[in-house]
Amino acid sequence: MLNSLLKTLYRNAQALIYTSRYEGFGLPTLEPMECQCPVIFRLTSSLSELVGDAASLFEPDSVDGLVNTMEIVVEEPELWASID
């Protein structure tokens, strides 16, 4: 369960960017999603199967892909407004 400060931080963040090559279950990506915070992570992550369309993915090792994904998340917040 998230504490109130962490929930406030996630709710006020524009996104969580998770670029880890190695992850366990991926708790750092699920917590912000609980607070309707957009999550951006690597396409090869096993988490893509878990979160489906509720996150934005970028190609591994692609700086341009990450930057483009970040721009979309910041410039088109309406895409994320309906994510539960």
N, CA and C atoms as an extended XYZ file, in Angstrom:
252
Properties=species:S:1:pos:R:3:atomname:S:1:resname:S:1:resid:I:1 pbc="F F F"
N         0.841       -1.175        0.000 N   MET     1
C         0.000        0.000        0.000 CA  MET     1
C         0.892        1.247        0.000 C   MET     1
N         0.536        2.194       -0.835 N   LEU     2
C         1.321        3.411       -0.954 CA  LEU     2
C         0.999        4.390        0.163 C   LEU     2
N         2.038        5.067        0.662 N   ASN     3
C         1.761        6.092        1.661 CA  ASN     3
C         1.280        7.359        0.963 C   ASN     3
N         0.728        8.277        1.719 N   SER     4
C         0.082        9.451        1.129 CA  SER     4
C         1.065       10.366        0.407 C   SER     4
N         2.292       10.500        0.894 N   LEU     5
C         3.275       11.346        0.214 CA  LEU     5
C         3.621       10.772       -1.152 C   LEU     5
N         3.845        9.469       -1.211 N   LEU     6
C         4.179        8.831       -2.481 CA  LEU     6
C         3.022        8.951       -3.470 C   LEU     6
N         1.805        8.772       -2.997 N   LYS     7
C         0.634        8.942       -3.864 CA  LYS     7
C         0.566       10.360       -4.413 C   LYS     7
N         0.817       11.336       -3.567 N   THR     8
C         0.797       12.733       -4.009 CA  THR     8
C         1.862       12.980       -5.071 C   THR     8
N         3.046       12.445       -4.865 N   LEU     9
C         4.125       12.620       -5.849 CA  LEU     9
C         3.751       11.994       -7.189 C   LEU     9
N         3.227       10.779       -7.166 N   TYR    10
C         2.832       10.124       -8.414 CA  TYR    10
C         1.700       10.881       -9.109 C   TYR    10
N         0.733       11.347       -8.350 N   ARG    11
C        -0.418       12.047       -8.946 CA  ARG    11
C        -0.025       13.382       -9.558 C   ARG    11
N         1.068       13.962       -9.093 N   ASN    12
C         1.514       15.249       -9.617 CA  ASN    12
C         2.667       15.129      -10.611 C   ASN    12
N         3.135       13.931      -10.846 N   ALA    13
C         4.219       13.719      -11.814 CA  ALA    13
C         3.652       13.668      -13.227 C   ALA    13
N         4.442       14.103      -14.195 N   GLN    14
C         4.002       13.990      -15.585 CA  GLN    14
C         4.143       12.556      -16.077 C   GLN    14
N         5.111       11.819      -15.540 N   ALA    15
C         5.296       10.416      -15.923 CA  ALA    15
C         6.378        9.793      -15.055 C   ALA    15
N         6.382        8.473      -15.021 N   LEU    16
C         7.489        7.724      -14.451 CA  LEU    16
C         8.215        7.084      -15.625 C   LEU    16
N         9.511        7.297      -15.702 N   ILE    17
C        10.311        6.704      -16.776 CA  ILE    17
C        11.137        5.587      -16.161 C   ILE    17
N        10.930        4.378      -16.663 N   TYR    18
C        11.568        3.188      -16.099 CA  TYR    18
C        12.402        2.546      -17.201 C   TYR    18
N        13.711        2.771      -17.167 N   THR    19
C        14.576        2.302      -18.253 CA  THR    19
C        15.409        1.081      -17.880 C   THR    19
N        15.080        0.444      -16.803 N   SER    20
C        15.850       -0.698      -16.328 CA  SER    20
C        15.893       -1.828      -17.359 C   SER    20
N        17.053       -2.402      -17.509 N   ARG    21
C        17.190       -3.585      -18.373 CA  ARG    21
C        16.749       -4.843      -17.623 C   ARG    21
N        16.833       -4.796      -16.325 N   TYR    22
C        16.528       -5.961      -15.504 CA  TYR    22
C        15.520       -5.556      -14.440 C   TYR    22
N        14.471       -6.289      -14.340 N   GLU    23
C        13.506       -6.005      -13.288 CA  GLU    23
C        12.947       -7.316      -12.759 C   GLU    23
N        12.490       -7.254      -11.531 N   GLY    24
C        11.821       -8.407      -10.962 CA  GLY    24
C        10.376       -8.371      -11.412 C   GLY    24
N         9.500       -8.151      -10.478 N   PHE    25
C         8.083       -8.078      -10.817 CA  PHE    25
C         7.717       -6.730      -11.421 C   PHE    25
N         8.495       -5.701      -11.168 N   GLY    26
C         8.219       -4.391      -11.740 CA  GLY    26
C         7.332       -3.514      -10.891 C   GLY    26
N         7.403       -3.693       -9.588 N   LEU    27
C         6.603       -2.882       -8.674 CA  LEU    27
C         6.755       -1.380       -8.935 C   LEU    27
N         7.958       -0.893       -9.275 N   PRO    28
C         8.083        0.547       -9.542 CA  PRO    28
C         7.198        1.041      -10.687 C   PRO    28
N         6.749        0.179      -11.561 N   THR    29
C         5.862        0.621      -12.643 CA  THR    29
C         4.392        0.496      -12.259 C   THR    29
N         4.063       -0.406      -11.382 N   LEU    30
C         2.665       -0.604      -10.999 CA  LEU    30
C         2.171        0.452      -10.012 C   LEU    30
N         3.053        0.908       -9.138 N   GLU    31
C         2.643        1.913       -8.154 CA  GLU    31
C         2.150        3.207       -8.808 C   GLU    31
N         2.887        3.793       -9.750 N   PRO    32
C         2.374        5.025      -10.362 CA  PRO    32
C         1.099        4.793      -11.166 C   PRO    32
N         0.967        3.625      -11.768 N   MET    33
C        -0.243        3.331      -12.532 CA  MET    33
C        -1.463        3.334      -11.616 C   MET    33
N        -1.279        2.899      -10.385 N   GLU    34
C        -2.368        2.925       -9.403 CA  GLU    34
C        -2.844        4.361       -9.160 C   GLU    34
N        -1.951        5.318       -9.366 N   CYS    35
C        -2.260        6.738       -9.137 CA  CYS    35
C        -2.505        7.489      -10.440 C   CYS    35
N        -2.758        6.777      -11.525 N   GLN    36
C        -3.015        7.363      -12.838 CA  GLN    36
C        -1.847        8.200      -13.355 C   GLN    36
N        -0.639        7.812      -13.000 N   CYS    37
C         0.566        8.459      -13.508 CA  CYS    37
C         1.047        7.659      -14.716 C   CYS    37
N         1.252        8.308      -15.865 N   PRO    38
C         1.746        7.580      -17.037 CA  PRO    38
C         3.097        6.926      -16.752 C   PRO    38
N         3.294        5.752      -17.323 N   VAL    39
C         4.544        5.019      -17.163 CA  VAL    39
C         5.147        4.784      -18.541 C   VAL    39
N         6.442        5.042      -18.645 N   ILE    40
C         7.184        4.825      -19.887 CA  ILE    40
C         8.263        3.799      -19.578 C   ILE    40
N         8.309        2.707      -20.364 N   PHE    41
C         9.389        1.744      -20.161 CA  PHE    41
C         9.753        1.025      -21.443 C   PHE    41
N        10.824        0.253      -21.371 N   ARG    42
C        11.417       -0.406      -22.538 CA  ARG    42
C        10.484       -1.451      -23.140 C   ARG    42
N        10.442       -1.486      -24.457 N   LEU    43
C         9.577       -2.403      -25.193 CA  LEU    43
C         9.866       -3.864      -24.872 C   LEU    43
N        11.096       -4.216      -24.614 N   THR    44
C        11.442       -5.612      -24.359 CA  THR    44
C        11.107       -6.067      -22.949 C   THR    44
N        10.673       -5.168      -22.139 N   SER    45
C        10.353       -5.515      -20.765 CA  SER    45
C         9.215       -6.529      -20.715 C   SER    45
N         9.327       -7.475      -19.809 N   SER    46
C         8.248       -8.446      -19.624 CA  SER    46
C         6.990       -7.773      -19.084 C   SER    46
N         7.151       -6.583      -18.578 N   LEU    47
C         6.007       -5.859      -18.030 CA  LEU    47
C         5.013       -5.443      -19.099 C   LEU    47
N         5.432       -5.385      -20.350 N   SER    48
C         4.513       -4.964      -21.413 CA  SER    48
C         3.306       -5.892      -21.492 C   SER    48
N         3.498       -7.159      -21.182 N   GLU    49
C         2.381       -8.107      -21.170 CA  GLU    49
C         1.450       -7.840      -19.988 C   GLU    49
N         2.015       -7.397      -18.901 N   LEU    50
C         1.237       -7.155      -17.689 CA  LEU    50
C         0.379       -5.898      -17.797 C   LEU    50
N         0.933       -4.831      -18.351 N   VAL    51
C         0.223       -3.546      -18.337 CA  VAL    51
C        -0.551       -3.250      -19.607 C   VAL    51
N        -0.283       -3.950      -20.684 N   GLY    52
C        -1.013       -3.743      -21.934 CA  GLY    52
C        -0.919       -2.321      -22.430 C   GLY    52
N        -2.071       -1.686      -22.672 N   ASP    53
C        -2.112       -0.324      -23.204 CA  ASP    53
C        -1.992        0.748      -22.125 C   ASP    53
N        -1.816        0.346      -20.892 N   ALA    54
C        -1.777        1.315      -19.798 CA  ALA    54
C        -0.405        1.958      -19.618 C   ALA    54
N         0.530        1.680      -20.510 N   ALA    55
C         1.861        2.280      -20.437 CA  ALA    55
C         2.330        2.592      -21.845 C   ALA    55
N         3.335        3.423      -21.923 N   SER    56
C         3.917        3.779      -23.208 CA  SER    56
C         5.294        3.142      -23.297 C   SER    56
N         5.575        2.507      -24.408 N   LEU    57
C         6.812        1.750      -24.570 CA  LEU    57
C         7.729        2.417      -25.581 C   LEU    57
N         9.033        2.194      -25.416 N   PHE    58
C        10.001        2.688      -26.391 CA  PHE    58
C        11.002        1.585      -26.701 C   PHE    58
N        11.608        1.673      -27.878 N   GLU    59
C        12.589        0.678      -28.303 CA  GLU    59
C        13.808        0.723      -27.383 C   GLU    59
N        14.325       -0.439      -27.016 N   PRO    60
C        15.517       -0.475      -26.168 CA  PRO    60
C        16.685        0.223      -26.858 C   PRO    60
N        17.484        0.915      -26.094 N   ASP    61
C        18.687        1.589      -26.582 CA  ASP    61
C        18.406        2.680      -27.602 C   ASP    61
N        17.172        3.146      -27.686 N   SER    62
C        16.826        4.222      -28.610 CA  SER    62
C        16.548        5.501      -27.829 C   SER    62
N        17.529        6.374      -27.802 N   VAL    63
C        17.347        7.649      -27.118 CA  VAL    63
C        16.244        8.445      -27.802 C   VAL    63
N        16.244        8.441      -29.135 N   ASP    64
C        15.202        9.159      -29.873 CA  ASP    64
C        13.818        8.601      -29.550 C   ASP    64
N        13.723        7.281      -29.438 N   GLY    65
C        12.445        6.662      -29.100 CA  GLY    65
C        11.959        7.084      -27.724 C   GLY    65
N        12.868        7.147      -26.775 N   LEU    66
C        12.510        7.583      -25.425 CA  LEU    66
C        12.071        9.043      -25.439 C   LEU    66
N        12.834        9.888      -26.127 N   VAL    67
C        12.494       11.311      -26.198 CA  VAL    67
C        11.132       11.506      -26.861 C   VAL    67
N        10.884       10.803      -27.959 N   ASN    68
C         9.592       10.917      -28.649 CA  ASN    68
C         8.441       10.475      -27.750 C   ASN    68
N         8.643        9.395      -27.025 N   THR    69
C         7.609        8.898      -26.121 CA  THR    69
C         7.348        9.898      -25.002 C   THR    69
N         8.410       10.484      -24.460 N   MET    70
C         8.254       11.498      -23.420 CA  MET    70
C         7.478       12.703      -23.950 C   MET    70
N         7.786       13.120      -25.166 N   GLU    71
C         7.084       14.265      -25.757 CA  GLU    71
C         5.593       13.977      -25.907 C   GLU    71
N         5.257       12.779      -26.343 N   ILE    72
C         3.847       12.418      -26.505 CA  ILE    72
C         3.125       12.454      -25.163 C   ILE    72
N         3.742       11.887      -24.151 N   VAL    73
C         3.113       11.853      -22.824 CA  VAL    73
C         2.893       13.267      -22.287 C   VAL    73
N         3.876       14.138      -22.476 N   VAL    74
C         3.773       15.502      -21.953 CA  VAL    74
C         2.823       16.360      -22.789 C   VAL    74
N         2.879       16.204      -24.108 N   GLU    75
C         2.102       17.073      -24.996 CA  GLU    75
C         0.665       16.610      -25.212 C   GLU    75
N         0.356       15.354      -24.873 N   GLU    76
C        -0.986       14.831      -25.095 CA  GLU    76
C        -1.536       14.173      -23.821 C   GLU    76
N        -1.711       14.962      -22.769 N   PRO    77
C        -2.162       14.384      -21.492 CA  PRO    77
C        -3.545       13.743      -21.570 C   PRO    77
N        -4.348       14.138      -22.556 N   GLU    78
C        -5.685       13.546      -22.681 CA  GLU    78
C        -5.615       12.046      -22.974 C   GLU    78
N        -4.500       11.593      -23.552 N   LEU    79
C        -4.334       10.158      -23.797 CA  LEU    79
C        -4.304        9.377      -22.488 C   LEU    79
N        -3.847       10.017      -21.436 N   TRP    80
C        -3.663        9.331      -20.158 CA  TRP    80
C        -4.802        9.585      -19.189 C   TRP    80
N        -5.658       10.529      -19.501 N   ALA    81
C        -6.724       10.897      -18.569 CA  ALA    81
C        -7.692        9.753      -18.294 C   ALA    81
N        -7.866        8.853      -19.254 N   SER    82
C        -8.848        7.781      -19.093 CA  SER    82
C        -8.240        6.454      -18.647 C   SER    82
N        -6.952        6.417      -18.420 N   ILE    83
C        -6.305        5.161      -18.019 CA  ILE    83
C        -6.610        4.870      -16.559 C   ILE    83
N        -7.085        3.662      -16.323 N   ASP    84
C        -7.392        3.235      -14.945 CA  ASP    84
C        -6.331        2.300      -14.446 C   ASP    84
